[in-house]
Amino acid sequence: MDDTPPAPAPRSTAELSAPTSIASDPAAKLQLATGWKRDSIVRFGEQIIFVTAVIGAVALGLGITDYFRDHRYISAYLIAYIGFRFAELMVGEDPRHPAEPADAHAQRIMTEIVVLILFAAAPFERTYLYGGEPEKWVGALGLLLELGGLWLALGARIQLHFFSSDRSGRERMVLVKTGFFRYVRHPVYVGVLLVLFAWPLEFAAPIVATLTLVAGLLIANRQIRADEETLAARFGAEFEDYKRTTDALIPSIW
């Protein structure tokens, strides 16, 4: 009797599936390229913000605190703005907005870069085009305008969350039309525009102020269209009636 074990049967290659090649799948290739581009934009934007923060830290170390001590309106503006940014995190996102798209983080990074450019451009215009110090009353006006914008933006955001949630914190399908929303449909955007427009006023920088106003209105108009498509789909005829009787940003004008 032959005790030699039988040779193992050869594996059938028909049962092995060939690996899918990304290069042979146009959809996968496009998705990979889009993801790489989005990640590159995000990383590039993050590096710009980080480098800007480093420059700011060096400026503080070199004695820019003396400048803030001598320019109290600018110091007050920045303190209020920092508080506003943290308050926005505590209040949360606008409950009327749809779920964020996949590239929402990249869009947010690009928005932050635009704000950084604004904060750099206003003192640049004052220093290199006009020189000297702006009038004190201009700085006071800018600070008052900023505080009004903060009150409007945060108040409207808090009002939205109050009326759009029940006692347990669950979101309700409610179209808020009272309070700030009785006068304009998008008071949060009005408040943010006032806050950003107040910064070039602190330096009496008319060019940056004009560009800020024009760019802010264009961006707000685009965002309003996207928001109102969602609101129209969610509330239907109720929102259309509200839209006919209430202006978007400026009462009796727009």
C-alpha positions, 0 to 999 in steps of 0.5 A, a space after each residue: 500500500 502506497 502511503 504517499 499523500 496525494 498531491 494537492 489539487 491545483 487551485 482554479 484560477 477561475 475563482 480568483 477575481 482580478 483586482 479592479 484598476 482605478 485607472 480603468 474606472 473613469 468614475 473612480 479616477 475622477 473621484 480620486 482626483 477630486 478628493 486629492 484637489 479638495 484635500 490640497 486646497 484644505 491643507 494649503 489653506 490651513 498652512 496659510 492660517 498657521 503661518 499667519 498665526 505664527 507671524 501674529 505671535 512674533 508680532 506680539 513678542 516684538 511689542 505690538 501690545 504697545 500698539 494695542 494699548 495706544 489704539 483702544 478702539 482697535 483693541 476693543 474691536 478685536 476682543 469683541 470679534 474674538 468673543 463673537 467667533 467663540 460665541 458662534 461655536 457655542 450657539 451652533 450652526 443655523 438650523 435652517 441650513 441643509 447638511 454640509 456637503 463633502 467640501 464644506 471644510 474646504 469652503 470654510 477654510 477659503 472663507 477664513 482666508 478672505 477674512 484674513 486678507 481683509 484684516 491685513 488690507 485695512 491697516 495696509 491701506 492706512 499705513 502705505 497709502 495715507 499714513 498717520 492716524 485716523 480720527 478718533 471718532 472714526 474708530 469709535 464709529 467702527 466699534 459701535 457698528 461692530 457691536 451692533 452687528 454682533 448684537 444682530 448676528 448672535 441675537 438672530 442665531 439664538 432666536 433661530 435655535 430657540 424657536 426651532 427646538 422644543 424643550 428636549 432640544 429636538 429640531 422642529 419644522 418652524 419658519 421663524 418670522 418674528 423678532 429680527 426676522 420680522 424686518 429682514 429674512 436674513 438678519 444673521 448675514 446683515 450682522 456679519 456684514 456690519 461686523 466685517 465692514 466696521 474693520 476698515 472703518 477703524 483705520 479709515 480705509 475707504 478702498 478696503 471698506 468699499 471692496 468689503 461691502 461689494 464682496 460681502 453683498 455678492 457672497 451674501 446674495 449667493 448664500 441667500 439663494 442657496 438657503 432660500 431654495 432649502 426653505 422653499 422646499 421645506 415650508 412651501 407656500 408659507 415661505 413664499 408668502 413670507 418672502 413677498 412681505 419681507 425683504 432679504 437684507 435691507 428693509 424697503 430696499 433689498 
